[in-house]
Amino acid sequence: MPMPERAGVVLIVDDIPENLSLLHDALDESGYTVLVATNGQDALLRARQSAPDVILLDAMMPGIDGFETARRLKADFATQAIPIVFMTGLTETEHVVAAFAAGGADYVTKPIRPQEVLARIAAHLQNARQMRQARSALDAFGQATVAVRASDGKLVWQTPLARQLLNAYFGTERDATPPRLLEWIAAADAARREGREHPTLLVAQGSRRLMSTFHDQTGDDEWLVVLREENDGSAIESLMAAFRLTTREAEVLYWVTQGKTSPDIGTILGSSPRTVNKHLEHIFEKLGVETRTAAANMAMGRMRARPDTAGA
């Protein structure tokens, strides 16, 4: 078996010494750092403390069995992203289904064949490494991104900025998905499946707005959502002063610069598209232009000239 690119950490959870010895020797010879737990409770503690790359988990153990251990690992924000490979002698469909339902990423059957286990671990380790690299990159660039598991709506991971924004706009706990965000994600996913345009979730807080955009659904059954905070209050005030617009006219013009249509703007401002178009007529007259594009260009030029009006 080829050596891994770098030493990965594998936690083996099994109550049978012979299995532990067999797997420990095979993994150790292949360059992995091996941790051991002989019951579910110890596995939970060790996984939280050591954050292994992969967990090899025996399905049938006294006390907390493997299925319940997996459910608890996936319910804990600190361990829920760790891939779990079940080890089981039970090949009936109901047990295989139970393994995946509990959060397992894969399974191997007993008696254990070390080469098969090593191959499965290498594959899951590579996938986990790629996910960590992608998340680290998002963290480094200050992106506000969250991933929500489709099956139960749990928040799987979030960047530090996303955590701050969710708390500021929804008052959520560290690993909780806001119900409003969860409902919107489901609606956005349904729109994607039907080939319709994805709706955007807007949550206002004073002059600031949090915009949530449905990005994609990953192969790991996760919804990926990008959050962006905009500070439109100062921009709107600058447009009012520059072009002698009313507050509502400045709001309409601001959203025109953001590429919004009249129906979009009506939804944002709580007006009808017809009312928005009437405001646009007044805006065109005050700016001395005839089209939305010309009005947007003038407004954007004004906002670019005032760095303090940029979105947060």
Steps between C-alpha positions, in 0.01 A plus 500: 500500500653839404578740779251788546611848391523589868430307816127487557342434838261204524288416803411129526198418718456128574455290812682195360879505567581283196332747262675795665838331470451404134386847395752685716793313345376548143436872544822560689704330225332727243604815683182590682480622858265258675271573795295232674172489694327186622150641554270773373540736795881500473469547124294817547755647741803405291347628177422835658845534655711378206290583189610194295483508121296179477318280753480120459195407706376157602123483457426251779648583842369464855365817658475774238506314168662630184179642353430713807866601526488620139181697560662677796816573303294655221295703748815658646628802308861410590483150346216503247727550197719195573426215255389177669569159349288230667638152565225242517434132458137583427449522125120506497357802321339639815835517679674660204221758482530556876872565464449771238198644683717540811748709302741240363692587184587137419515149646717189487392150599657261744720305502716807445724506193774756578573590136134582436484712815816688400358572154173633645682715754731647236201604288311662786814664635560664161142628483517632856831674427356672193199621699725639773715680244194656339363612835839637608516702180155647568609585854822663379319723252236603752211339314170453680396149397296231673419138416173346619430127485193435286381192687442664839571873453801502733774758456798289390761775486537876474779751455574739789341794315186295430474417870514871586234591242262222603526607861456869413196455275334189645637480855587135450710270712837386371384191310130572443341564161253792521150369412443788256826421319414130492157566345655726239770243412235236437308743273818594313591135449152426367534791255835366384357153440214647296730721295363821649705799616623465858335747737721719719438527873525856628505572873509868594653642815492877500691623197668165451369198313611139504466335160503119488570338163451131429827386343479126446427159650813293552545129453498464879130593515578852619354833396767764447386856573692825457414788735577861414440806713426829328495843657266691270406777739795730433482432125133598493572818696774598256263451204238715669752781549661473156183493291242658734296182515239402753586210732291255299641622168854457634413148619363408157808641326731316738339166420514580128878526540491151655343361181153451647189504280188700587324190645813424708513856631129491576551186709794654686322829573149366543363682195341395172707493177276775366586728793869425449472599134334831599795571730734417211328760281571767764858378537564518124364855496719615790813335357432613144518147357264273311601145593566285806854433380582870478351563844690207650829620348455848648411359840790256503738777405377699796536205739850420373600858570405448867688197638315525830174408326619156392320194629632340814 
